[in-house]
Amino acid sequence: MYRRGGNGFGQDYNIPPKAEQWMADRAHAKTVTINNASHAVAVSRPAAVADLIFRAARDTR
Protein backbone atom coordinates (compact mmCIF):
# COMPACT_ATOMS: atom_id res chain seq x y z
CA MET A 1 0.00 0.00 0.00
CA TYR A 2 1.30 3.40 -0.89
CA ARG A 3 1.24 6.12 1.77
CA ARG A 4 1.67 9.63 0.47
CA GLY A 5 3.87 12.13 2.22
CA GLY A 6 3.49 15.88 2.30
CA ASN A 7 3.40 17.76 -0.96
CA GLY A 8 4.04 21.31 -2.02
CA PHE A 9 0.31 22.02 -1.98
CA GLY A 10 -0.31 21.01 1.64
CA GLN A 11 -1.30 17.63 2.98
CA ASP A 12 -3.58 15.38 0.95
CA TYR A 13 -6.31 14.04 3.22
CA ASN A 14 -8.68 12.50 0.67
CA ILE A 15 -8.45 9.45 2.92
CA PRO A 16 -7.45 10.38 6.49
CA PRO A 17 -3.92 9.11 7.28
CA LYS A 18 -5.12 7.21 10.36
CA ALA A 19 -7.72 5.40 8.25
CA GLU A 20 -5.07 4.57 5.62
CA GLN A 21 -2.78 3.15 8.29
CA TRP A 22 -5.62 1.14 9.88
CA MET A 23 -6.52 -0.40 6.50
CA ALA A 24 -2.88 -1.22 5.76
CA ASP A 25 -2.41 -2.81 9.18
CA ARG A 26 -5.59 -4.84 8.79
CA ALA A 27 -4.41 -6.11 5.40
CA HIS A 28 -0.88 -6.81 6.73
CA ALA A 29 0.34 -4.63 3.86
CA LYS A 30 3.85 -3.40 3.34
CA THR A 31 3.65 0.39 3.15
CA VAL A 32 5.82 2.85 1.28
CA THR A 33 5.84 6.61 1.81
CA ILE A 34 6.72 8.79 -1.15
CA ASN A 35 7.42 12.33 -0.02
CA ASN A 36 6.44 15.40 -2.04
CA ALA A 37 3.79 13.44 -3.92
CA SER A 38 0.29 14.56 -4.76
CA HIS A 39 -2.82 12.37 -4.63
CA ALA A 40 -2.00 11.47 -8.25
CA VAL A 41 1.35 9.97 -7.26
CA ALA A 42 1.93 8.31 -10.64
CA VAL A 43 1.82 11.78 -12.22
CA SER A 44 3.71 13.74 -9.57
CA ARG A 45 6.43 11.14 -8.88
CA PRO A 46 6.52 8.69 -11.83
CA ALA A 47 10.11 7.51 -11.25
CA ALA A 48 9.37 6.61 -7.62
CA VAL A 49 6.24 4.70 -8.66
CA ALA A 50 8.13 2.82 -11.39
CA ASP A 51 10.86 1.92 -8.89
CA LEU A 52 8.23 0.61 -6.46
CA ILE A 53 6.64 -1.54 -9.19
CA PHE A 54 10.01 -2.97 -10.25
CA ARG A 55 10.93 -3.77 -6.63
CA ALA A 56 7.55 -5.44 -6.01
CA ALA A 57 7.92 -7.55 -9.18
CA ARG A 58 11.46 -8.55 -8.24
CA ASP A 59 10.46 -9.48 -4.68
CA THR A 60 7.68 -11.82 -5.85
CA ARG A 61 9.99 -14.09 -7.83
Backbone as CSV, one residue per row, in Angstrom:
resi,resn,N_x,N_y,N_z,CA_x,CA_y,CA_z,C_x,C_y,C_z
1,MET,0.852,-1.172,0.000,0.000,0.000,0.000,0.892,1.227,0.000
2,TYR,0.555,2.159,-0.803,1.304,3.397,-0.894,0.756,4.394,0.125
3,ARG,1.620,5.031,0.875,1.235,6.121,1.774,1.891,7.380,1.264
4,ARG,1.101,8.397,1.016,1.667,9.626,0.465,2.209,10.509,1.586
5,GLY,3.306,11.164,1.287,3.872,12.133,2.216,3.358,13.528,1.893
6,GLY,3.902,14.509,2.546,3.489,15.884,2.302,3.833,16.303,0.885
7,ASN,3.096,17.254,0.372,3.397,17.763,-0.960,3.476,19.284,-0.914
8,GLY,3.890,19.868,-1.968,4.043,21.311,-2.020,2.736,22.072,-1.934
9,PHE,1.626,21.380,-2.008,0.311,22.019,-1.978,-0.405,21.772,-0.662
10,GLY,0.316,21.349,0.366,-0.306,21.006,1.638,-0.534,19.512,1.713
11,GLN,-1.064,19.063,2.804,-1.299,17.631,2.985,-2.529,17.190,2.196
12,ASP,-2.479,15.972,1.698,-3.583,15.377,0.947,-4.331,14.459,1.900
13,TYR,-5.533,14.839,2.267,-6.307,14.040,3.217,-7.583,13.504,2.586
14,ASN,-7.529,13.103,1.306,-8.682,12.499,0.670,-9.147,11.304,1.505
15,ILE,-8.201,10.502,1.941,-8.455,9.450,2.923,-7.615,9.830,4.131
16,PRO,-8.218,9.985,5.308,-7.452,10.384,6.486,-6.281,9.425,6.746
17,PRO,-5.105,9.966,7.072,-3.923,9.115,7.285,-4.139,7.997,8.301
18,LYS,-4.872,8.260,9.366,-5.116,7.206,10.364,-5.948,6.073,9.770
19,ALA,-6.904,6.427,8.907,-7.723,5.404,8.248,-6.869,4.595,7.276
20,GLU,-5.982,5.277,6.540,-5.071,4.568,5.622,-4.214,3.569,6.387
21,GLN,-3.650,4.020,7.506,-2.782,3.149,8.295,-3.568,1.972,8.856
22,TRP,-4.785,2.214,9.333,-5.621,1.139,9.882,-5.902,0.091,8.801
23,MET,-6.237,0.545,7.590,-6.516,-0.395,6.504,-5.267,-1.190,6.124
24,ALA,-4.122,-0.528,6.089,-2.876,-1.219,5.762,-2.531,-2.248,6.825
25,ASP,-2.690,-1.877,8.091,-2.405,-2.812,9.183,-3.337,-4.011,9.117
26,ARG,-4.601,-3.760,8.856,-5.594,-4.840,8.789,-5.285,-5.805,7.652
27,ALA,-4.749,-5.282,6.552,-4.410,-6.113,5.399,-2.999,-6.698,5.493
28,HIS,-2.284,-6.375,6.572,-0.882,-6.809,6.731,-0.060,-6.384,5.516
29,ALA,-0.316,-5.158,5.064,0.340,-4.634,3.862,1.694,-4.028,4.199
30,LYS,2.591,-4.128,3.250,3.850,-3.402,3.345,3.561,-1.998,2.824
31,THR,3.943,-0.983,3.562,3.652,0.386,3.145,4.917,1.098,2.698
32,VAL,4.732,2.033,1.810,5.815,2.852,1.281,5.335,4.294,1.309
33,THR,6.165,5.189,1.809,5.840,6.610,1.807,6.681,7.305,0.748
34,ILE,6.028,8.020,-0.119,6.721,8.791,-1.151,6.483,10.261,-0.836
35,ASN,7.532,10.924,-0.404,7.415,12.333,-0.017,7.258,13.228,-1.237
36,ASN,6.666,14.382,-0.994,6.441,15.396,-2.040,5.633,14.847,-3.202
37,ALA,4.649,14.020,-2.891,3.786,13.442,-3.915,2.368,13.959,-3.736
38,SER,1.690,14.152,-4.828,0.288,14.557,-4.760,-0.581,13.303,-4.669
39,HIS,-1.883,13.506,-4.637,-2.816,12.371,-4.626,-2.636,11.533,-5.895
40,ALA,-2.268,12.170,-6.987,-1.999,11.474,-8.248,-0.502,11.148,-8.299
41,VAL,-0.078,10.245,-7.436,1.348,9.968,-7.257,2.019,9.516,-8.551
42,ALA,1.325,8.786,-9.388,1.928,8.314,-10.638,2.247,9.471,-11.579
43,VAL,1.558,10.596,-11.402,1.817,11.780,-12.218,2.883,12.650,-11.567
44,SER,2.787,12.831,-10.246,3.715,13.740,-9.569,5.082,13.120,-9.285
45,ARG,5.156,11.804,-9.161,6.434,11.136,-8.877,6.551,9.833,-9.675
46,PRO,6.535,9.908,-11.015,6.520,8.690,-11.831,7.737,7.788,-11.631
47,ALA,8.909,8.352,-11.432,10.107,7.514,-11.247,10.020,6.710,-9.959
48,ALA,9.516,7.324,-8.897,9.369,6.610,-7.623,8.351,5.486,-7.737
49,VAL,7.266,5.738,-8.466,6.242,4.700,-8.662,6.802,3.555,-9.500
50,ALA,7.528,3.870,-10.558,8.130,2.824,-11.390,9.111,1.982,-10.577
51,ASP,9.917,2.641,-9.745,10.861,1.916,-8.888,10.121,0.974,-7.944
52,LEU,9.029,1.441,-7.363,8.232,0.608,-6.461,7.674,-0.618,-7.192
53,ILE,7.183,-0.418,-8.402,6.638,-1.535,-9.191,7.733,-2.542,-9.522
54,PHE,8.901,-2.057,-9.937,10.010,-2.967,-10.250,10.451,-3.747,-9.020
55,ARG,10.535,-3.069,-7.863,10.932,-3.770,-6.629,9.903,-4.814,-6.237
56,ALA,8.618,-4.491,-6.366,7.553,-5.436,-6.013,7.609,-6.664,-6.932
57,ALA,7.819,-6.431,-8.227,7.916,-7.551,-9.175,9.124,-8.428,-8.869
58,ARG,10.238,-7.799,-8.564,11.459,-8.553,-8.244,11.277,-9.379,-6.979
59,ASP,10.621,-8.805,-5.968,10.463,-9.479,-4.685,9.462,-10.625,-4.716
60,THR,8.651,-10.734,-5.771,7.675,-11.821,-5.850,8.189,-13.026,-6.599
61,ARG,9.422,-12.960,-7.083,9.993,-14.090,-7.832,10.376,-15.212,-6.915
